[in-house]
């Protein structure tokens, strides 16, 4: 279950990157989401465990995860959805 949650979150981050790229967003922003997705996918422990133990600071400590993406991961963990992704899907 935990591994599949990491995979799900990584998939959502990749989807954000793909839509941003399609819309011509800043390439560094696109790459940040891709890098964060790769990091989450490769974690040896559940990202939910990291968040439960260390909060946003724990997420921000992950390679390629800054403040904004840490909040996105938190929202996915707590609410199962990401407002940014919902907006991007509507703008396609």
Rosetta constraint file for C-alpha pairs under 8 A:
AtomPair CA 1 CA 5 HARMONIC 6.16 0.50
AtomPair CA 2 CA 6 HARMONIC 6.35 0.50
AtomPair CA 2 CA 45 HARMONIC 7.79 0.50
AtomPair CA 2 CA 46 HARMONIC 5.17 0.50
AtomPair CA 2 CA 47 HARMONIC 7.89 0.50
AtomPair CA 2 CA 48 HARMONIC 7.72 0.50
AtomPair CA 3 CA 7 HARMONIC 6.25 0.50
AtomPair CA 3 CA 45 HARMONIC 7.69 0.50
AtomPair CA 3 CA 46 HARMONIC 6.21 0.50
AtomPair CA 4 CA 8 HARMONIC 6.03 0.50
AtomPair CA 5 CA 9 HARMONIC 6.14 0.50
AtomPair CA 5 CA 46 HARMONIC 7.48 0.50
AtomPair CA 6 CA 10 HARMONIC 6.06 0.50
AtomPair CA 6 CA 40 HARMONIC 5.91 0.50
AtomPair CA 6 CA 41 HARMONIC 5.72 0.50
AtomPair CA 6 CA 43 HARMONIC 7.76 0.50
AtomPair CA 6 CA 46 HARMONIC 6.28 0.50
AtomPair CA 6 CA 47 HARMONIC 6.21 0.50
AtomPair CA 7 CA 11 HARMONIC 6.02 0.50
AtomPair CA 7 CA 40 HARMONIC 7.47 0.50
AtomPair CA 7 CA 41 HARMONIC 5.50 0.50
AtomPair CA 8 CA 12 HARMONIC 6.32 0.50
AtomPair CA 9 CA 13 HARMONIC 6.28 0.50
AtomPair CA 9 CA 37 HARMONIC 7.42 0.50
AtomPair CA 9 CA 40 HARMONIC 7.41 0.50
AtomPair CA 9 CA 73 HARMONIC 7.02 0.50
AtomPair CA 9 CA 76 HARMONIC 6.90 0.50
AtomPair CA 10 CA 14 HARMONIC 6.14 0.50
AtomPair CA 10 CA 36 HARMONIC 7.50 0.50
AtomPair CA 10 CA 37 HARMONIC 4.19 0.50
AtomPair CA 10 CA 38 HARMONIC 6.81 0.50
AtomPair CA 10 CA 40 HARMONIC 5.77 0.50
AtomPair CA 10 CA 41 HARMONIC 5.65 0.50
AtomPair CA 11 CA 15 HARMONIC 6.11 0.50
AtomPair CA 11 CA 37 HARMONIC 6.91 0.50
AtomPair CA 12 CA 16 HARMONIC 6.30 0.50
AtomPair CA 12 CA 85 HARMONIC 7.74 0.50
AtomPair CA 13 CA 17 HARMONIC 6.34 0.50
AtomPair CA 13 CA 33 HARMONIC 5.61 0.50
AtomPair CA 13 CA 34 HARMONIC 6.73 0.50
AtomPair CA 13 CA 36 HARMONIC 7.25 0.50
AtomPair CA 13 CA 37 HARMONIC 5.44 0.50
AtomPair CA 14 CA 18 HARMONIC 6.11 0.50
AtomPair CA 14 CA 33 HARMONIC 6.38 0.50
AtomPair CA 14 CA 34 HARMONIC 5.50 0.50
AtomPair CA 14 CA 37 HARMONIC 5.95 0.50
AtomPair CA 15 CA 19 HARMONIC 6.18 0.50
AtomPair CA 15 CA 85 HARMONIC 7.77 0.50
AtomPair CA 16 CA 20 HARMONIC 6.05 0.50
AtomPair CA 16 CA 30 HARMONIC 7.88 0.50
AtomPair CA 16 CA 33 HARMONIC 6.99 0.50
AtomPair CA 16 CA 84 HARMONIC 7.87 0.50
AtomPair CA 16 CA 85 HARMONIC 5.88 0.50
AtomPair CA 16 CA 88 HARMONIC 7.42 0.50
AtomPair CA 17 CA 21 HARMONIC 6.04 0.50
AtomPair CA 17 CA 29 HARMONIC 7.80 0.50
AtomPair CA 17 CA 30 HARMONIC 4.73 0.50
AtomPair CA 17 CA 31 HARMONIC 7.07 0.50
AtomPair CA 17 CA 33 HARMONIC 5.42 0.50
AtomPair CA 17 CA 34 HARMONIC 6.00 0.50
AtomPair CA 18 CA 22 HARMONIC 6.12 0.50
AtomPair CA 18 CA 30 HARMONIC 7.43 0.50
AtomPair CA 19 CA 23 HARMONIC 6.17 0.50
AtomPair CA 19 CA 88 HARMONIC 6.75 0.50
AtomPair CA 19 CA 89 HARMONIC 7.62 0.50
AtomPair CA 19 CA 92 HARMONIC 7.55 0.50
AtomPair CA 20 CA 24 HARMONIC 6.29 0.50
AtomPair CA 20 CA 25 HARMONIC 5.17 0.50
AtomPair CA 20 CA 26 HARMONIC 7.99 0.50
AtomPair CA 20 CA 30 HARMONIC 6.19 0.50
AtomPair CA 20 CA 88 HARMONIC 7.71 0.50
AtomPair CA 21 CA 25 HARMONIC 5.56 0.50
AtomPair CA 21 CA 26 HARMONIC 7.75 0.50
AtomPair CA 21 CA 27 HARMONIC 7.10 0.50
AtomPair CA 21 CA 30 HARMONIC 6.09 0.50
AtomPair CA 23 CA 92 HARMONIC 7.90 0.50
AtomPair CA 25 CA 29 HARMONIC 7.18 0.50
AtomPair CA 25 CA 30 HARMONIC 6.95 0.50
AtomPair CA 26 CA 30 HARMONIC 6.48 0.50
AtomPair CA 27 CA 31 HARMONIC 6.07 0.50
AtomPair CA 28 CA 32 HARMONIC 6.04 0.50
AtomPair CA 29 CA 33 HARMONIC 6.58 0.50
AtomPair CA 30 CA 34 HARMONIC 6.44 0.50
AtomPair CA 31 CA 35 HARMONIC 5.91 0.50
AtomPair CA 32 CA 36 HARMONIC 6.11 0.50
AtomPair CA 32 CA 64 HARMONIC 6.49 0.50
AtomPair CA 32 CA 65 HARMONIC 7.58 0.50
AtomPair CA 33 CA 37 HARMONIC 6.11 0.50
AtomPair CA 33 CA 69 HARMONIC 7.30 0.50
AtomPair CA 34 CA 38 HARMONIC 6.30 0.50
AtomPair CA 35 CA 39 HARMONIC 6.24 0.50
AtomPair CA 35 CA 64 HARMONIC 5.72 0.50
AtomPair CA 35 CA 65 HARMONIC 7.95 0.50
AtomPair CA 36 CA 40 HARMONIC 6.18 0.50
AtomPair CA 36 CA 63 HARMONIC 7.24 0.50
AtomPair CA 36 CA 64 HARMONIC 5.13 0.50
AtomPair CA 36 CA 65 HARMONIC 5.46 0.50
AtomPair CA 36 CA 69 HARMONIC 7.55 0.50
AtomPair CA 37 CA 41 HARMONIC 6.04 0.50
AtomPair CA 38 CA 42 HARMONIC 6.16 0.50
AtomPair CA 39 CA 43 HARMONIC 6.33 0.50
AtomPair CA 39 CA 62 HARMONIC 7.33 0.50
AtomPair CA 39 CA 63 HARMONIC 6.53 0.50
AtomPair CA 39 CA 64 HARMONIC 7.09 0.50
AtomPair CA 40 CA 47 HARMONIC 6.91 0.50
AtomPair CA 43 CA 47 HARMONIC 7.34 0.50
AtomPair CA 45 CA 49 HARMONIC 7.08 0.50
AtomPair CA 45 CA 50 HARMONIC 7.68 0.50
AtomPair CA 46 CA 50 HARMONIC 6.79 0.50
AtomPair CA 47 CA 51 HARMONIC 6.28 0.50
AtomPair CA 47 CA 59 HARMONIC 7.82 0.50
AtomPair CA 48 CA 52 HARMONIC 6.02 0.50
AtomPair CA 48 CA 77 HARMONIC 6.59 0.50
AtomPair CA 49 CA 53 HARMONIC 6.07 0.50
AtomPair CA 50 CA 54 HARMONIC 5.80 0.50
AtomPair CA 50 CA 55 HARMONIC 7.10 0.50
AtomPair CA 50 CA 58 HARMONIC 6.00 0.50
AtomPair CA 50 CA 59 HARMONIC 6.80 0.50
AtomPair CA 51 CA 55 HARMONIC 4.38 0.50
AtomPair CA 51 CA 56 HARMONIC 6.36 0.50
AtomPair CA 51 CA 58 HARMONIC 6.10 0.50
AtomPair CA 51 CA 59 HARMONIC 6.26 0.50
AtomPair CA 51 CA 74 HARMONIC 7.40 0.50
AtomPair CA 53 CA 58 HARMONIC 7.65 0.50
AtomPair CA 54 CA 58 HARMONIC 4.55 0.50
AtomPair CA 54 CA 59 HARMONIC 7.57 0.50
AtomPair CA 55 CA 59 HARMONIC 6.78 0.50
AtomPair CA 56 CA 60 HARMONIC 6.11 0.50
AtomPair CA 56 CA 67 HARMONIC 7.85 0.50
AtomPair CA 56 CA 70 HARMONIC 6.14 0.50
AtomPair CA 56 CA 71 HARMONIC 7.01 0.50
AtomPair CA 56 CA 74 HARMONIC 7.30 0.50
AtomPair CA 57 CA 61 HARMONIC 6.15 0.50
AtomPair CA 58 CA 62 HARMONIC 6.94 0.50
AtomPair CA 59 CA 65 HARMONIC 6.72 0.50
AtomPair CA 59 CA 66 HARMONIC 7.97 0.50
AtomPair CA 59 CA 70 HARMONIC 5.36 0.50
AtomPair CA 59 CA 73 HARMONIC 7.91 0.50
AtomPair CA 60 CA 65 HARMONIC 5.18 0.50
AtomPair CA 60 CA 66 HARMONIC 5.09 0.50
AtomPair CA 60 CA 67 HARMONIC 5.96 0.50
AtomPair CA 60 CA 70 HARMONIC 5.62 0.50
AtomPair CA 61 CA 65 HARMONIC 6.95 0.50
AtomPair CA 61 CA 66 HARMONIC 7.86 0.50
AtomPair CA 65 CA 69 HARMONIC 5.72 0.50
AtomPair CA 65 CA 70 HARMONIC 5.97 0.50
AtomPair CA 66 CA 70 HARMONIC 5.89 0.50
AtomPair CA 67 CA 71 HARMONIC 6.30 0.50
AtomPair CA 68 CA 72 HARMONIC 6.38 0.50
AtomPair CA 69 CA 73 HARMONIC 6.18 0.50
AtomPair CA 70 CA 74 HARMONIC 6.16 0.50
AtomPair CA 71 CA 75 HARMONIC 6.13 0.50
AtomPair CA 72 CA 76 HARMONIC 6.28 0.50
AtomPair CA 72 CA 82 HARMONIC 6.36 0.50
AtomPair CA 73 CA 77 HARMONIC 6.16 0.50
AtomPair CA 74 CA 78 HARMONIC 6.02 0.50
AtomPair CA 75 CA 79 HARMONIC 5.49 0.50
AtomPair CA 75 CA 80 HARMONIC 6.83 0.50
AtomPair CA 75 CA 81 HARMONIC 6.45 0.50
AtomPair CA 75 CA 82 HARMONIC 5.99 0.50
AtomPair CA 76 CA 80 HARMONIC 4.41 0.50
AtomPair CA 76 CA 81 HARMONIC 4.85 0.50
AtomPair CA 76 CA 82 HARMONIC 5.72 0.50
AtomPair CA 77 CA 81 HARMONIC 7.97 0.50
AtomPair CA 81 CA 85 HARMONIC 7.92 0.50
AtomPair CA 81 CA 86 HARMONIC 7.89 0.50
AtomPair CA 82 CA 86 HARMONIC 6.36 0.50
AtomPair CA 83 CA 87 HARMONIC 6.20 0.50
AtomPair CA 84 CA 88 HARMONIC 6.13 0.50
AtomPair CA 85 CA 89 HARMONIC 6.00 0.50
AtomPair CA 86 CA 90 HARMONIC 6.44 0.50
AtomPair CA 87 CA 91 HARMONIC 6.43 0.50
AtomPair CA 88 CA 92 HARMONIC 6.55 0.50
